[in-house]
Amino acid sequence: MPKTEKIVIRTIGRPLGEDADALTNWFFDSFDLSGKGDTPERTMFSRIVINSLRGVGTASKELSSDLKLPLSTVIYNLNKFIDSGLVVRKGREYYLRGSDFETTLQAIQAEMLTEFGRMMQFASKLDELFEREIYGTGGEQQQTTGEKRQKRAKAAAKK
């Protein structure tokens, strides 16, 4: 089975400040990773970011011990970070996906653009299949897919 990620990006207001805590909280909320306020998840994520910037990984047992959390809770949250695309696991340690937060977001953006490109190909094929059902394979209503798409785009622009 292919690897899957569930990247959720919420549109929320600007960060309340520009300090590390405010920006971390804003990114955390934007990626829908936890509830409000100072949480162990945010502390874990901050630790992973700081260690990644230093070029070292963060071990789950280290987080469990330092934060006095059950290892199962730490692993659960680390898996959420991985699923979001922000964190990767290398051996027994966890790192930010890129060398820093900016390159991590650039990697996620590139992956999303690639995936949307694939989805657009399938959307075009799906349009063709549905249009065949509507118009059949011949007759006076037959138009090229491009012509139909242009008409739909013009109609949408008028709204």
C-alpha positions in Angstrom: 0.0 0.0 0.0 1.4 3.4 -0.9 2.4 5.9 1.8 -0.3 8.3 2.7 -0.2 11.6 4.5 -3.1 13.7 5.7 -2.1 17.2 5.4 -4.7 19.5 6.9 -4.1 23.3 6.5 -6.6 25.6 8.2 -6.9 29.2 7.3 -6.7 31.2 10.5 -5.9 34.7 11.5 -2.4 36.1 11.7 -0.2 35.1 14.7 -0.8 37.1 17.8 2.9 37.9 18.1 6.2 37.2 16.4 8.0 35.3 19.2 8.8 31.6 18.9 5.8 30.5 21.0 3.3 32.6 19.1 4.5 31.4 15.7 4.8 27.8 16.8 1.2 28.0 18.1 0.1 29.6 14.8 1.7 26.9 12.7 0.3 24.2 15.0 -3.2 25.6 14.7 -2.7 26.0 10.9 -1.8 22.3 10.6 -4.6 21.3 13.0 -2.3 19.4 15.3 -3.7 20.0 18.7 -6.0 21.9 21.0 -5.5 25.4 22.3 -2.9 26.5 24.8 0.4 25.2 25.9 0.3 21.4 25.3 2.8 18.6 25.5 2.4 18.2 21.7 3.6 21.7 21.1 6.6 21.2 23.5 7.5 18.0 21.6 7.3 19.7 18.3 9.4 22.7 19.5 12.0 20.2 20.7 12.1 18.5 17.4 12.5 21.8 15.5 15.3 23.0 17.8 17.1 19.7 17.7 16.7 19.5 13.9 18.2 23.0 13.5 21.2 21.7 15.6 21.5 18.8 13.2 20.4 16.1 15.8 17.4 14.0 16.0 15.0 13.6 18.9 14.3 10.2 20.4 10.8 9.2 21.6 12.2 7.8 24.9 13.9 11.1 25.5 10.7 13.0 25.0 8.8 10.6 27.2 11.3 10.9 30.0 11.8 14.7 29.8 8.1 15.5 29.5 7.0 12.7 31.9 4.5 11.3 29.4 3.8 7.7 28.6 5.8 6.5 25.6 2.5 5.5 23.9 1.3 9.1 24.1 4.6 10.4 22.7 4.6 7.9 19.8 0.9 8.7 19.0 1.8 12.4 18.7 5.0 11.8 16.7 2.9 9.8 14.3 0.5 12.7 13.9 3.5 14.9 13.1 4.7 12.4 10.5 1.2 12.1 9.0 1.1 15.9 8.7 4.2 15.9 6.6 6.2 18.0 9.0 8.3 15.4 10.7 10.2 12.3 9.4 11.6 9.3 11.3 15.2 8.2 10.7 16.1 5.1 12.6 15.0 5.8 16.2 15.0 9.5 15.9 12.6 12.2 14.7 13.6 15.2 12.6 11.9 18.1 11.0 11.3 17.1 7.3 13.7 19.8 6.0 16.8 21.2 7.5 14.7 24.1 8.9 11.0 25.1 9.0 11.1 27.0 5.8 12.5 24.1 3.7 10.0 21.8 5.4 7.2 24.0 4.1 8.8 24.2 0.7 8.9 20.4 0.5 5.3 20.1 1.5 4.3 22.8 -1.0 6.2 21.0 -3.8 4.6 17.7 -2.9 1.1 19.2 -2.8 1.6 20.8 -6.2 2.7 17.5 -7.7 -0.3 15.8 -6.2 -2.7 18.5 -7.5 -1.1 18.0 -10.9 -2.0 14.3 -10.8 -5.5 15.1 -9.5 -6.0 17.5 -12.4 -5.2 14.8 -14.9 -7.7 12.5 -13.3 -10.3 15.3 -13.1 -9.9 15.9 -16.8 -10.4 12.2 -17.5 -13.4 12.1 -15.2 -14.9 15.1 -17.0 -14.5 13.3 -20.3 -16.2 10.1 -18.9 -19.2 12.1 -17.6 -19.5 14.1 -20.7 -19.7 10.9 -22.7 -22.6 9.8 -20.5 -24.3 13.1 -21.1 -23.6 13.6 -24.8 -22.8 10.1 -26.0 -20.1 9.5 -28.6 -21.6 11.4 -31.5 -24.4 13.7 -32.6 -24.9 17.4 -32.8 -24.2 18.1 -29.1 -20.7 16.7 -29.4 -18.0 19.3 -28.5 -14.4 19.0 -27.7 -13.6 18.8 -24.0 -11.6 22.0 -24.3 -14.6 23.9 -25.7 -16.8 22.6 -22.9 -14.2 23.6 -20.3 -14.0 27.1 -21.8 -17.8 27.5 -21.7 -17.8 26.3 -18.0 -15.0 28.7 -17.1 -16.8 31.7 -18.8 -20.0 30.8 -17.0 -18.2 30.6 -13.6 -16.4 33.9 -14.2 -19.8 35.6 -14.7 -21.0 34.5 -11.3 
